[in-house]
């Protein structure tokens, strides 16, 4: 894995503020879900908390499938 690949991967991770904006909830809700170990599951990098866009997409897809039933 090259440094460029690592940098590219890190740049794609979302902050809790990004996730809150995407899901249209408060940052406090995202933090509460993290503390309760509910999705979306974070990636910890040192003291930083980030989220994979694929995790957010799965959470949205799962919530849509629940809404349809």
C-alpha positions as CSV (number, residue, x, y, z in Angstrom):
1,X,0.0,0.0,0.0
2,X,1.5,3.3,-1.0
3,X,1.3,6.6,0.9
4,X,-0.9,7.9,-1.9
5,X,-3.4,5.0,-1.4
6,X,-3.5,5.6,2.4
7,X,-4.0,9.4,1.9
8,X,-6.8,8.8,-0.6
9,X,-8.5,6.4,1.7
10,X,-8.3,8.8,4.7
11,X,-9.6,11.7,2.7
12,X,-12.8,9.7,1.9
13,X,-13.7,9.1,5.6
14,X,-16.5,11.3,7.0
15,X,-16.5,13.3,10.2
16,X,-19.4,13.0,12.7
17,X,-20.5,16.4,11.4
18,X,-20.6,15.1,7.9
19,X,-22.6,12.1,9.0
20,X,-25.0,14.2,11.0
21,X,-25.6,16.4,7.9
22,X,-26.1,13.4,5.6
23,X,-28.6,11.7,8.0
24,X,-30.2,15.0,9.0
25,X,-29.8,14.4,12.7
26,X,-27.8,16.2,15.3
27,X,-24.1,15.5,16.0
28,X,-25.3,14.6,19.6
29,X,-27.4,11.8,18.0
30,X,-24.3,10.4,16.1
31,X,-22.2,10.6,19.3
32,X,-25.0,8.9,21.4
33,X,-25.3,6.1,18.8
34,X,-21.5,5.6,18.9
35,X,-21.5,5.4,22.8
36,X,-24.4,2.9,22.6
37,X,-22.5,0.9,19.9
38,X,-25.2,1.4,17.4
39,X,-24.6,1.8,13.6
40,X,-23.0,3.6,11.9
41,X,-19.8,2.2,13.4
42,X,-16.9,4.5,13.5
43,X,-13.2,4.1,12.6
44,X,-10.9,5.4,15.2
45,X,-7.7,7.0,14.1
46,X,-5.8,8.1,17.2
47,X,-8.3,10.3,19.0
48,X,-10.2,11.1,15.8
49,X,-13.5,9.5,15.0
50,X,-14.4,9.0,11.3
51,X,-17.0,7.0,9.4
52,X,-16.7,5.0,6.1
53,X,-19.2,6.3,3.5
54,X,-20.1,2.6,2.8
55,X,-21.2,2.2,6.4
56,X,-23.5,5.2,6.0
57,X,-24.9,3.9,2.7
58,X,-25.7,0.6,4.4
59,X,-27.4,2.3,7.3
60,X,-29.6,4.3,4.9
61,X,-30.3,1.2,2.8
62,X,-31.2,-0.8,5.9
63,X,-33.5,1.9,7.2
64,X,-35.3,2.0,3.8
65,X,-35.9,-1.7,3.8
66,X,-37.3,-1.5,7.4
67,X,-39.6,1.4,6.3
68,X,-40.9,-0.7,3.4
69,X,-42.1,-3.5,5.6
